[in-house]
Structures are given as structure tokens and as C-alpha cells.
Amino acid sequence: YDSVPDEAEIDPQFLVGITHLVEHPIQIAPPVEQKEDISVPVYLTKKERKKLRRQNRREAEKEIKKRSGLAWPRHWSQK
């Protein structure tokens, strides 16, 4: 620590603008545009995959029934 000056040797004018606060720089956009948004793939649990598959299959069956005339469309039955 021989190269570090003592507090008595430091000029008081040098310390005028120094505070304990930290100034963070403003974040700016990079000069180049990103190609695409990076999306993280969603990993579902086995139970969630089964539930999603059941829901999709049930919706598909409802659509098939509506198209074939075996089930009324929802907006007709709500009178």
C-alpha cells in the first residue's frame, strides 16, 4: 500500500464531485437490428401434455359434430 496516498495528501478539490451514489448509463439499442426474437421453447410435464392432447381432441370432435349436423352450434342454442 505504499503507492496509495494518505487522506491528508489528497486535494479537497479533487473530492468535490465524488458521492457514494452510482450513476448507471442509459441503455441504448444496439446499432444492428436483431434477426428474430429469441423464444425459449415451452416444456410441458407429462400430465400437461396429456391434458392438452385431450382438450385438442375434444375440440376437434366438437367441430366434426357441428359440421356433420349432429350438434347445434353454440350461438344457436343460447336463445
HTML snippet that shows the backbone in 3Dmol.js (N, CA, C, O; Angstrom):
<script src="https://3Dmol.org/build/3Dmol-min.js"></script>
<div id="view" style="width:600px;height:400px;position:relative"></div>
<script>
const pdb = `
ATOM      1  N   TYR A   1       0.801  -1.196   0.000  1.00  0.00           N
ATOM      2  CA  TYR A   1       0.000   0.000   0.000  1.00  0.00           C
ATOM      3  C   TYR A   1       0.849   1.268   0.000  1.00  0.00           C
ATOM      4  O   TYR A   1       0.365   2.347   0.341  1.00  0.00           O
ATOM      5  N   ASP A   2       2.073   1.136  -0.370  1.00  0.00           N
ATOM      6  CA  ASP A   2       2.946   2.304  -0.393  1.00  0.00           C
ATOM      7  C   ASP A   2       2.537   3.282  -1.491  1.00  0.00           C
ATOM      8  O   ASP A   2       2.747   4.487  -1.352  1.00  0.00           O
ATOM      9  N   SER A   3       1.956   2.778  -2.580  1.00  0.00           N
ATOM     10  CA  SER A   3       1.600   3.664  -3.685  1.00  0.00           C
ATOM     11  C   SER A   3       0.287   4.408  -3.445  1.00  0.00           C
ATOM     12  O   SER A   3      -0.010   5.366  -4.158  1.00  0.00           O
ATOM     13  N   VAL A   4      -0.511   3.984  -2.447  1.00  0.00           N
ATOM     14  CA  VAL A   4      -1.778   4.646  -2.152  1.00  0.00           C
ATOM     15  C   VAL A   4      -1.496   5.879  -1.304  1.00  0.00           C
ATOM     16  O   VAL A   4      -0.859   5.769  -0.256  1.00  0.00           O
ATOM     17  N   PRO A   5      -1.961   7.062  -1.738  1.00  0.00           N
ATOM     18  CA  PRO A   5      -1.695   8.275  -0.951  1.00  0.00           C
ATOM     19  C   PRO A   5      -2.542   8.314   0.318  1.00  0.00           C
ATOM     20  O   PRO A   5      -3.642   7.763   0.361  1.00  0.00           O
ATOM     21  N   ASP A   6      -2.021   8.962   1.334  1.00  0.00           N
ATOM     22  CA  ASP A   6      -2.769   9.147   2.578  1.00  0.00           C
ATOM     23  C   ASP A   6      -3.903  10.131   2.337  1.00  0.00           C
ATOM     24  O   ASP A   6      -3.880  10.900   1.375  1.00  0.00           O
ATOM     25  N   GLU A   7      -4.906  10.100   3.228  1.00  0.00           N
ATOM     26  CA  GLU A   7      -6.035  11.017   3.086  1.00  0.00           C
ATOM     27  C   GLU A   7      -5.582  12.460   3.228  1.00  0.00           C
ATOM     28  O   GLU A   7      -6.178  13.356   2.630  1.00  0.00           O
ATOM     29  N   ALA A   8      -4.555  12.694   3.999  1.00  0.00           N
ATOM     30  CA  ALA A   8      -4.055  14.056   4.195  1.00  0.00           C
ATOM     31  C   ALA A   8      -3.439  14.598   2.912  1.00  0.00           C
ATOM     32  O   ALA A   8      -3.454  15.809   2.691  1.00  0.00           O
ATOM     33  N   GLU A   9      -2.907  13.742   2.073  1.00  0.00           N
ATOM     34  CA  GLU A   9      -2.256  14.178   0.846  1.00  0.00           C
ATOM     35  C   GLU A   9      -3.243  14.457  -0.291  1.00  0.00           C
ATOM     36  O   GLU A   9      -2.878  15.119  -1.262  1.00  0.00           O
ATOM     37  N   ILE A  10      -4.498  13.960  -0.193  1.00  0.00           N
ATOM     38  CA  ILE A  10      -5.481  14.134  -1.266  1.00  0.00           C
ATOM     39  C   ILE A  10      -6.017  15.562  -1.236  1.00  0.00           C
ATOM     40  O   ILE A  10      -6.392  16.067  -0.178  1.00  0.00           O
ATOM     41  N   ASP A  11      -6.051  16.207  -2.395  1.00  0.00           N
ATOM     42  CA  ASP A  11      -6.537  17.576  -2.530  1.00  0.00           C
ATOM     43  C   ASP A  11      -8.053  17.599  -2.322  1.00  0.00           C
ATOM     44  O   ASP A  11      -8.750  16.815  -2.966  1.00  0.00           O
ATOM     45  N   PRO A  12      -8.599  18.460  -1.450  1.00  0.00           N
ATOM     46  CA  PRO A  12     -10.048  18.512  -1.212  1.00  0.00           C
ATOM     47  C   PRO A  12     -10.844  18.873  -2.469  1.00  0.00           C
ATOM     48  O   PRO A  12     -11.990  18.446  -2.605  1.00  0.00           O
ATOM     49  N   GLN A  13     -10.270  19.640  -3.382  1.00  0.00           N
ATOM     50  CA  GLN A  13     -10.965  19.982  -4.620  1.00  0.00           C
ATOM     51  C   GLN A  13     -11.198  18.736  -5.472  1.00  0.00           C
ATOM     52  O   GLN A  13     -12.156  18.689  -6.244  1.00  0.00           O
ATOM     53  N   PHE A  14     -10.355  17.749  -5.345  1.00  0.00           N
ATOM     54  CA  PHE A  14     -10.477  16.503  -6.100  1.00  0.00           C
ATOM     55  C   PHE A  14     -11.720  15.723  -5.677  1.00  0.00           C
ATOM     56  O   PHE A  14     -12.321  15.028  -6.495  1.00  0.00           O
ATOM     57  N   LEU A  15     -12.109  15.830  -4.407  1.00  0.00           N
ATOM     58  CA  LEU A  15     -13.219  15.051  -3.856  1.00  0.00           C
ATOM     59  C   LEU A  15     -14.568  15.756  -3.941  1.00  0.00           C
ATOM     60  O   LEU A  15     -15.558  15.210  -3.454  1.00  0.00           O
ATOM     61  N   VAL A  16     -14.652  16.937  -4.534  1.00  0.00           N
ATOM     62  CA  VAL A  16     -15.889  17.718  -4.531  1.00  0.00           C
ATOM     63  C   VAL A  16     -17.036  16.982  -5.227  1.00  0.00           C
ATOM     64  O   VAL A  16     -18.135  16.943  -4.673  1.00  0.00           O
ATOM     65  N   GLY A  17     -16.841  16.411  -6.386  1.00  0.00           N
ATOM     66  CA  GLY A  17     -17.924  15.779  -7.139  1.00  0.00           C
ATOM     67  C   GLY A  17     -18.129  14.313  -6.834  1.00  0.00           C
ATOM     68  O   GLY A  17     -18.991  13.682  -7.446  1.00  0.00           O
ATOM     69  N   ILE A  18     -17.379  13.750  -5.919  1.00  0.00           N
ATOM     70  CA  ILE A  18     -17.475  12.321  -5.626  1.00  0.00           C
ATOM     71  C   ILE A  18     -18.531  12.087  -4.553  1.00  0.00           C
ATOM     72  O   ILE A  18     -18.505  12.721  -3.498  1.00  0.00           O
ATOM     73  N   THR A  19     -19.469  11.167  -4.830  1.00  0.00           N
ATOM     74  CA  THR A  19     -20.503  10.794  -3.862  1.00  0.00           C
ATOM     75  C   THR A  19     -20.522   9.278  -3.736  1.00  0.00           C
ATOM     76  O   THR A  19     -19.794   8.573  -4.436  1.00  0.00           O
ATOM     77  N   HIS A  20     -21.356   8.794  -2.846  1.00  0.00           N
ATOM     78  CA  HIS A  20     -21.488   7.347  -2.672  1.00  0.00           C
ATOM     79  C   HIS A  20     -22.519   6.758  -3.643  1.00  0.00           C
ATOM     80  O   HIS A  20     -22.730   5.546  -3.665  1.00  0.00           O
ATOM     81  N   LEU A  21     -23.157   7.615  -4.442  1.00  0.00           N
ATOM     82  CA  LEU A  21     -24.159   7.146  -5.392  1.00  0.00           C
ATOM     83  C   LEU A  21     -23.500   6.631  -6.664  1.00  0.00           C
ATOM     84  O   LEU A  21     -22.420   7.080  -7.047  1.00  0.00           O
ATOM     85  N   VAL A  22     -24.166   5.685  -7.310  1.00  0.00           N
ATOM     86  CA  VAL A  22     -23.657   5.118  -8.557  1.00  0.00           C
ATOM     87  C   VAL A  22     -24.549   5.599  -9.694  1.00  0.00           C
ATOM     88  O   VAL A  22     -25.772   5.480  -9.616  1.00  0.00           O
ATOM     89  N   GLU A  23     -23.954   6.136 -10.736  1.00  0.00           N
ATOM     90  CA  GLU A  23     -24.717   6.558 -11.904  1.00  0.00           C
ATOM     91  C   GLU A  23     -24.623   5.468 -12.963  1.00  0.00           C
ATOM     92  O   GLU A  23     -23.534   5.102 -13.406  1.00  0.00           O
ATOM     93  N   HIS A  24     -25.791   4.956 -13.361  1.00  0.00           N
ATOM     94  CA  HIS A  24     -25.821   3.908 -14.373  1.00  0.00           C
ATOM     95  C   HIS A  24     -26.030   4.542 -15.742  1.00  0.00           C
ATOM     96  O   HIS A  24     -26.835   5.464 -15.874  1.00  0.00           O
ATOM     97  N   PRO A  25     -25.333   4.074 -16.749  1.00  0.00           N
ATOM     98  CA  PRO A  25     -25.512   4.650 -18.087  1.00  0.00           C
ATOM     99  C   PRO A  25     -26.885   4.286 -18.655  1.00  0.00           C
ATOM    100  O   PRO A  25     -27.462   3.257 -18.302  1.00  0.00           O
ATOM    101  N   ILE A  26     -27.393   5.133 -19.530  1.00  0.00           N
ATOM    102  CA  ILE A  26     -28.681   4.884 -20.175  1.00  0.00           C
ATOM    103  C   ILE A  26     -28.500   3.757 -21.185  1.00  0.00           C
ATOM    104  O   ILE A  26     -27.549   3.757 -21.967  1.00  0.00           O
ATOM    105  N   GLN A  27     -29.418   2.800 -21.160  1.00  0.00           N
ATOM    106  CA  GLN A  27     -29.313   1.681 -22.090  1.00  0.00           C
ATOM    107  C   GLN A  27     -29.841   2.118 -23.451  1.00  0.00           C
ATOM    108  O   GLN A  27     -30.944   2.654 -23.555  1.00  0.00           O
ATOM    109  N   ILE A  28     -29.060   1.889 -24.473  1.00  0.00           N
ATOM    110  CA  ILE A  28     -29.466   2.232 -25.830  1.00  0.00           C
ATOM    111  C   ILE A  28     -29.539   0.957 -26.658  1.00  0.00           C
ATOM    112  O   ILE A  28     -28.922  -0.060 -26.339  1.00  0.00           O
ATOM    113  N   ALA A  29     -30.310   1.050 -27.725  1.00  0.00           N
ATOM    114  CA  ALA A  29     -30.461  -0.114 -28.605  1.00  0.00           C
ATOM    115  C   ALA A  29     -29.161  -0.349 -29.370  1.00  0.00           C
ATOM    116  O   ALA A  29     -28.438   0.601 -29.672  1.00  0.00           O
ATOM    117  N   PRO A  30     -28.863  -1.595 -29.680  1.00  0.00           N
ATOM    118  CA  PRO A  30     -27.653  -1.878 -30.457  1.00  0.00           C
ATOM    119  C   PRO A  30     -27.786  -1.307 -31.871  1.00  0.00           C
ATOM    120  O   PRO A  30     -28.901  -1.161 -32.372  1.00  0.00           O
ATOM    121  N   PRO A  31     -26.677  -0.988 -32.510  1.00  0.00           N
ATOM    122  CA  PRO A  31     -26.748  -0.384 -33.840  1.00  0.00           C
ATOM    123  C   PRO A  31     -27.268  -1.328 -34.920  1.00  0.00           C
ATOM    124  O   PRO A  31     -27.638  -0.876 -36.004  1.00  0.00           O
ATOM    125  N   VAL A  32     -27.302  -2.615 -34.647  1.00  0.00           N
ATOM    126  CA  VAL A  32     -27.763  -3.598 -35.624  1.00  0.00           C
ATOM    127  C   VAL A  32     -29.077  -4.191 -35.120  1.00  0.00           C
ATOM    128  O   VAL A  32     -29.233  -4.458 -33.928  1.00  0.00           O
ATOM    129  N   GLU A  33     -30.022  -4.393 -36.044  1.00  0.00           N
ATOM    130  CA  GLU A  33     -31.289  -4.991 -35.651  1.00  0.00           C
ATOM    131  C   GLU A  33     -31.110  -6.484 -35.415  1.00  0.00           C
ATOM    132  O   GLU A  33     -30.317  -7.146 -36.085  1.00  0.00           O
ATOM    133  N   GLN A  34     -31.865  -6.998 -34.448  1.00  0.00           N
ATOM    134  CA  GLN A  34     -31.823  -8.432 -34.199  1.00  0.00           C
ATOM    135  C   GLN A  34     -32.588  -9.136 -35.308  1.00  0.00           C
ATOM    136  O   GLN A  34     -33.573  -8.612 -35.828  1.00  0.00           O
ATOM    137  N   LYS A  35     -32.131 -10.316 -35.660  1.00  0.00           N
ATOM    138  CA  LYS A  35     -32.772 -11.071 -36.737  1.00  0.00           C
ATOM    139  C   LYS A  35     -34.180 -11.499 -36.343  1.00  0.00           C
ATOM    140  O   LYS A  35     -35.136 -11.243 -37.075  1.00  0.00           O
ATOM    141  N   GLU A  36     -34.309 -12.136 -35.212  1.00  0.00           N
ATOM    142  CA  GLU A  36     -35.606 -12.596 -34.725  1.00  0.00           C
ATOM    143  C   GLU A  36     -35.600 -12.533 -33.211  1.00  0.00           C
ATOM    144  O   GLU A  36     -34.548 -12.507 -32.573  1.00  0.00           O
ATOM    145  N   ASP A  37     -36.801 -12.509 -32.652  1.00  0.00           N
ATOM    146  CA  ASP A  37     -36.893 -12.609 -31.211  1.00  0.00           C
ATOM    147  C   ASP A  37     -36.533 -14.031 -30.814  1.00  0.00           C
ATOM    148  O   ASP A  37     -37.012 -14.998 -31.406  1.00  0.00           O
ATOM    149  N   ILE A  38     -35.706 -14.140 -29.831  1.00  0.00           N
ATOM    150  CA  ILE A  38     -35.301 -15.463 -29.362  1.00  0.00           C
ATOM    151  C   ILE A  38     -36.385 -15.965 -28.422  1.00  0.00           C
ATOM    152  O   ILE A  38     -36.656 -15.349 -27.391  1.00  0.00           O
ATOM    153  N   SER A  39     -37.000 -17.075 -28.775  1.00  0.00           N
ATOM    154  CA  SER A  39     -38.047 -17.633 -27.936  1.00  0.00           C
ATOM    155  C   SER A  39     -37.555 -18.929 -27.312  1.00  0.00           C
ATOM    156  O   SER A  39     -36.931 -19.769 -27.961  1.00  0.00           O
ATOM    157  N   VAL A  40     -37.857 -19.055 -26.049  1.00  0.00           N
ATOM    158  CA  VAL A  40     -37.475 -20.249 -25.318  1.00  0.00           C
ATOM    159  C   VAL A  40     -38.591 -21.271 -25.490  1.00  0.00           C
ATOM    160  O   VAL A  40     -39.753 -20.945 -25.249  1.00  0.00           O
ATOM    161  N   PRO A  41     -38.276 -22.486 -25.895  1.00  0.00           N
ATOM    162  CA  PRO A  41     -39.333 -23.484 -26.064  1.00  0.00           C
ATOM    163  C   PRO A  41     -39.983 -23.831 -24.724  1.00  0.00           C
ATOM    164  O   PRO A  41     -39.326 -23.862 -23.684  1.00  0.00           O
ATOM    165  N   VAL A  42     -41.282 -24.088 -24.777  1.00  0.00           N
ATOM    166  CA  VAL A  42     -42.027 -24.420 -23.573  1.00  0.00           C
ATOM    167  C   VAL A  42     -42.015 -25.934 -23.410  1.00  0.00           C
ATOM    168  O   VAL A  42     -42.429 -26.672 -24.304  1.00  0.00           O
ATOM    169  N   TYR A  43     -41.546 -26.371 -22.286  1.00  0.00           N
ATOM    170  CA  TYR A  43     -41.518 -27.796 -21.994  1.00  0.00           C
ATOM    171  C   TYR A  43     -42.641 -28.101 -21.008  1.00  0.00           C
ATOM    172  O   TYR A  43     -42.687 -27.549 -19.909  1.00  0.00           O
ATOM    173  N   LEU A  44     -43.542 -28.985 -21.418  1.00  0.00           N
ATOM    174  CA  LEU A  44     -44.665 -29.354 -20.569  1.00  0.00           C
ATOM    175  C   LEU A  44     -44.375 -30.672 -19.867  1.00  0.00           C
ATOM    176  O   LEU A  44     -43.625 -31.513 -20.362  1.00  0.00           O
ATOM    177  N   THR A  45     -44.984 -30.827 -18.707  1.00  0.00           N
ATOM    178  CA  THR A  45     -44.848 -32.096 -18.000  1.00  0.00           C
ATOM    179  C   THR A  45     -45.709 -33.136 -18.714  1.00  0.00           C
ATOM    180  O   THR A  45     -46.512 -32.794 -19.582  1.00  0.00           O
ATOM    181  N   LYS A  46     -45.541 -34.382 -18.352  1.00  0.00           N
ATOM    182  CA  LYS A  46     -46.299 -35.460 -18.979  1.00  0.00           C
ATOM    183  C   LYS A  46     -47.798 -35.251 -18.748  1.00  0.00           C
ATOM    184  O   LYS A  46     -48.609 -35.467 -19.648  1.00  0.00           O
ATOM    185  N   LYS A  47     -48.147 -34.837 -17.552  1.00  0.00           N
ATOM    186  CA  LYS A  47     -49.547 -34.603 -17.206  1.00  0.00           C
ATOM    187  C   LYS A  47     -50.125 -33.450 -18.038  1.00  0.00           C
ATOM    188  O   LYS A  47     -51.258 -33.536 -18.514  1.00  0.00           O
ATOM    189  N   GLU A  48     -49.353 -32.379 -18.211  1.00  0.00           N
ATOM    190  CA  GLU A  48     -49.809 -31.237 -19.003  1.00  0.00           C
ATOM    191  C   GLU A  48     -49.964 -31.608 -20.474  1.00  0.00           C
ATOM    192  O   GLU A  48     -50.907 -31.167 -21.131  1.00  0.00           O
ATOM    193  N   ARG A  49     -49.037 -32.419 -20.994  1.00  0.00           N
ATOM    194  CA  ARG A  49     -49.137 -32.856 -22.394  1.00  0.00           C
ATOM    195  C   ARG A  49     -50.398 -33.676 -22.617  1.00  0.00           C
ATOM    196  O   ARG A  49     -51.089 -33.501 -23.621  1.00  0.00           O
ATOM    197  N   LYS A  50     -50.701 -34.578 -21.672  1.00  0.00           N
ATOM    198  CA  LYS A  50     -51.908 -35.400 -21.782  1.00  0.00           C
ATOM    199  C   LYS A  50     -53.160 -34.526 -21.760  1.00  0.00           C
ATOM    200  O   LYS A  50     -54.086 -34.726 -22.546  1.00  0.00           O
ATOM    201  N   LYS A  51     -53.172 -33.550 -20.843  1.00  0.00           N
ATOM    202  CA  LYS A  51     -54.333 -32.672 -20.719  1.00  0.00           C
ATOM    203  C   LYS A  51     -54.531 -31.862 -21.996  1.00  0.00           C
ATOM    204  O   LYS A  51     -55.655 -31.732 -22.479  1.00  0.00           O
ATOM    205  N   LEU A  52     -53.459 -31.325 -22.539  1.00  0.00           N
ATOM    206  CA  LEU A  52     -53.540 -30.535 -23.763  1.00  0.00           C
ATOM    207  C   LEU A  52     -54.009 -31.393 -24.933  1.00  0.00           C
ATOM    208  O   LEU A  52     -54.808 -30.942 -25.754  1.00  0.00           O
ATOM    209  N   ARG A  53     -53.520 -32.616 -25.009  1.00  0.00           N
ATOM    210  CA  ARG A  53     -53.925 -33.526 -26.085  1.00  0.00           C
ATOM    211  C   ARG A  53     -55.418 -33.855 -25.977  1.00  0.00           C
ATOM    212  O   ARG A  53     -56.128 -33.880 -26.983  1.00  0.00           O
ATOM    213  N   ARG A  54     -55.889 -34.108 -24.749  1.00  0.00           N
ATOM    214  CA  ARG A  54     -57.313 -34.389 -24.525  1.00  0.00           C
ATOM    215  C   ARG A  54     -58.180 -33.202 -24.941  1.00  0.00           C
ATOM    216  O   ARG A  54     -59.204 -33.369 -25.604  1.00  0.00           O
ATOM    217  N   GLN A  55     -57.755 -32.003 -24.542  1.00  0.00           N
ATOM    218  CA  GLN A  55     -58.531 -30.805 -24.882  1.00  0.00           C
ATOM    219  C   GLN A  55     -58.595 -30.599 -26.391  1.00  0.00           C
ATOM    220  O   GLN A  55     -59.656 -30.298 -26.937  1.00  0.00           O
ATOM    221  N   ASN A  56     -57.462 -30.762 -27.059  1.00  0.00           N
ATOM    222  CA  ASN A  56     -57.435 -30.591 -28.515  1.00  0.00           C
ATOM    223  C   ASN A  56     -58.310 -31.627 -29.212  1.00  0.00           C
ATOM    224  O   ASN A  56     -59.031 -31.310 -30.157  1.00  0.00           O
ATOM    225  N   ARG A  57     -58.239 -32.856 -28.739  1.00  0.00           N
ATOM    226  CA  ARG A  57     -59.045 -33.916 -29.339  1.00  0.00           C
ATOM    227  C   ARG A  57     -60.538 -33.644 -29.116  1.00  0.00           C
ATOM    228  O   ARG A  57     -61.345 -33.844 -30.024  1.00  0.00           O
ATOM    229  N   ARG A  58     -60.906 -33.192 -27.920  1.00  0.00           N
ATOM    230  CA  ARG A  58     -62.305 -32.899 -27.612  1.00  0.00           C
ATOM    231  C   ARG A  58     -62.825 -31.754 -28.490  1.00  0.00           C
ATOM    232  O   ARG A  58     -63.945 -31.823 -28.995  1.00  0.00           O
ATOM    233  N   GLU A  59     -62.022 -30.713 -28.671  1.00  0.00           N
ATOM    234  CA  GLU A  59     -62.418 -29.599 -29.538  1.00  0.00           C
ATOM    235  C   GLU A  59     -62.589 -30.057 -30.983  1.00  0.00           C
ATOM    236  O   GLU A  59     -63.528 -29.644 -31.664  1.00  0.00           O
ATOM    237  N   ALA A  60     -61.683 -30.910 -31.448  1.00  0.00           N
ATOM    238  CA  ALA A  60     -61.776 -31.417 -32.821  1.00  0.00           C
ATOM    239  C   ALA A  60     -63.045 -32.239 -32.999  1.00  0.00           C
ATOM    240  O   ALA A  60     -63.708 -32.139 -34.031  1.00  0.00           O
ATOM    241  N   GLU A  61     -63.388 -33.053 -32.002  1.00  0.00           N
ATOM    242  CA  GLU A  61     -64.609 -33.858 -32.079  1.00  0.00           C
ATOM    243  C   GLU A  61     -65.845 -32.969 -32.117  1.00  0.00           C
ATOM    244  O   GLU A  61     -66.792 -33.260 -32.848  1.00  0.00           O
ATOM    245  N   LYS A  62     -65.850 -31.883 -31.335  1.00  0.00           N
ATOM    246  CA  LYS A  62     -66.983 -30.954 -31.351  1.00  0.00           C
ATOM    247  C   LYS A  62     -67.141 -30.317 -32.727  1.00  0.00           C
ATOM    248  O   LYS A  62     -68.258 -30.186 -33.228  1.00  0.00           O
ATOM    249  N   GLU A  63     -66.031 -29.922 -33.336  1.00  0.00           N
ATOM    250  CA  GLU A  63     -66.080 -29.317 -34.671  1.00  0.00           C
ATOM    251  C   GLU A  63     -66.628 -30.300 -35.699  1.00  0.00           C
ATOM    252  O   GLU A  63     -67.424 -29.929 -36.561  1.00  0.00           O
ATOM    253  N   ILE A  64     -66.198 -31.551 -35.603  1.00  0.00           N
ATOM    254  CA  ILE A  64     -66.683 -32.580 -36.536  1.00  0.00           C
ATOM    255  C   ILE A  64     -68.186 -32.773 -36.369  1.00  0.00           C
ATOM    256  O   ILE A  64     -68.910 -32.889 -37.358  1.00  0.00           O
ATOM    257  N   LYS A  65     -68.662 -32.809 -35.118  1.00  0.00           N
ATOM    258  CA  LYS A  65     -70.093 -32.971 -34.864  1.00  0.00           C
ATOM    259  C   LYS A  65     -70.886 -31.784 -35.404  1.00  0.00           C
ATOM    260  O   LYS A  65     -71.961 -31.968 -35.975  1.00  0.00           O
ATOM    261  N   LYS A  66     -70.363 -30.566 -35.229  1.00  0.00           N
ATOM    262  CA  LYS A  66     -71.061 -29.371 -35.727  1.00  0.00           C
ATOM    263  C   LYS A  66     -71.138 -29.385 -37.246  1.00  0.00           C
ATOM    264  O   LYS A  66     -72.177 -29.063 -37.821  1.00  0.00           O
ATOM    265  N   ARG A  67     -70.042 -29.756 -37.896  1.00  0.00           N
ATOM    266  CA  ARG A  67     -70.016 -29.770 -39.363  1.00  0.00           C
ATOM    267  C   ARG A  67     -70.941 -30.843 -39.933  1.00  0.00           C
ATOM    268  O   ARG A  67     -71.556 -30.648 -40.981  1.00  0.00           O
ATOM    269  N   SER A  68     -71.035 -31.977 -39.235  1.00  0.00           N
ATOM    270  CA  SER A  68     -71.878 -33.057 -39.741  1.00  0.00           C
ATOM    271  C   SER A  68     -73.341 -32.870 -39.346  1.00  0.00           C
ATOM    272  O   SER A  68     -74.204 -33.612 -39.814  1.00  0.00           O
ATOM    273  N   GLY A  69     -73.631 -31.883 -38.489  1.00  0.00           N
ATOM    274  CA  GLY A  69     -75.010 -31.606 -38.108  1.00  0.00           C
ATOM    275  C   GLY A  69     -75.483 -32.390 -36.909  1.00  0.00           C
ATOM    276  O   GLY A  69     -76.671 -32.342 -36.591  1.00  0.00           O
ATOM    277  N   LEU A  70     -74.622 -33.104 -36.236  1.00  0.00           N
ATOM    278  CA  LEU A  70     -75.022 -33.882 -35.062  1.00  0.00           C
ATOM    279  C   LEU A  70     -75.116 -33.022 -33.805  1.00  0.00           C
ATOM    280  O   LEU A  70     -75.762 -33.423 -32.837  1.00  0.00           O
ATOM    281  N   ALA A  71     -74.492 -31.863 -33.801  1.00  0.00           N
ATOM    282  CA  ALA A  71     -74.544 -30.968 -32.644  1.00  0.00           C
ATOM    283  C   ALA A  71     -74.874 -29.563 -33.134  1.00  0.00           C
ATOM    284  O   ALA A  71     -74.428 -29.143 -34.202  1.00  0.00           O
ATOM    285  N   TRP A  72     -75.665 -28.843 -32.335  1.00  0.00           N
ATOM    286  CA  TRP A  72     -76.013 -27.476 -32.686  1.00  0.00           C
ATOM    287  C   TRP A  72     -74.813 -26.565 -32.430  1.00  0.00           C
ATOM    288  O   TRP A  72     -74.081 -26.756 -31.459  1.00  0.00           O
ATOM    289  N   PRO A  73     -74.617 -25.591 -33.289  1.00  0.00           N
ATOM    290  CA  PRO A  73     -73.590 -24.592 -32.982  1.00  0.00           C
ATOM    291  C   PRO A  73     -73.961 -23.852 -31.701  1.00  0.00           C
ATOM    292  O   PRO A  73     -75.144 -23.706 -31.396  1.00  0.00           O
ATOM    293  N   ARG A  74     -73.014 -23.405 -30.983  1.00  0.00           N
ATOM    294  CA  ARG A  74     -73.226 -22.831 -29.659  1.00  0.00           C
ATOM    295  C   ARG A  74     -74.122 -21.588 -29.717  1.00  0.00           C
ATOM    296  O   ARG A  74     -74.989 -21.422 -28.859  1.00  0.00           O
ATOM    297  N   HIS A  75     -73.935 -20.730 -30.692  1.00  0.00           N
ATOM    298  CA  HIS A  75     -74.709 -19.485 -30.734  1.00  0.00           C
ATOM    299  C   HIS A  75     -76.187 -19.736 -31.047  1.00  0.00           C
ATOM    300  O   HIS A  75     -77.006 -18.862 -30.762  1.00  0.00           O
ATOM    301  N   TRP A  76     -76.568 -20.880 -31.615  1.00  0.00           N
ATOM    302  CA  TRP A  76     -77.963 -21.194 -31.876  1.00  0.00           C
ATOM    303  C   TRP A  76     -78.670 -21.655 -30.612  1.00  0.00           C
ATOM    304  O   TRP A  76     -79.852 -21.370 -30.416  1.00  0.00           O
ATOM    305  N   SER A  77     -77.951 -22.363 -29.759  1.00  0.00           N
ATOM    306  CA  SER A  77     -78.594 -22.937 -28.584  1.00  0.00           C
ATOM    307  C   SER A  77     -78.755 -21.920 -27.461  1.00  0.00           C
ATOM    308  O   SER A  77     -79.438 -22.213 -26.479  1.00  0.00           O
ATOM    309  N   GLN A  78     -78.161 -20.751 -27.565  1.00  0.00           N
ATOM    310  CA  GLN A  78     -78.254 -19.752 -26.497  1.00  0.00           C
ATOM    311  C   GLN A  78     -79.310 -18.701 -26.840  1.00  0.00           C
ATOM    312  O   GLN A  78     -78.972 -17.547 -27.104  1.00  0.00           O
ATOM    313  N   LYS A  79     -80.570 -19.089 -26.837  1.00  0.00           N
ATOM    314  CA  LYS A  79     -81.656 -18.137 -27.129  1.00  0.00           C
ATOM    315  C   LYS A  79     -82.421 -17.809 -25.889  1.00  0.00           C
ATOM    316  O   LYS A  79     -83.370 -17.026 -25.937  1.00  0.00           O
TER     317      LYS A  79
END
`;
const viewer = $3Dmol.createViewer("view");
viewer.addModel(pdb, "pdb");
viewer.setStyle({}, {cartoon: {color: "spectrum"}});
viewer.zoomTo();
viewer.render();
</script>
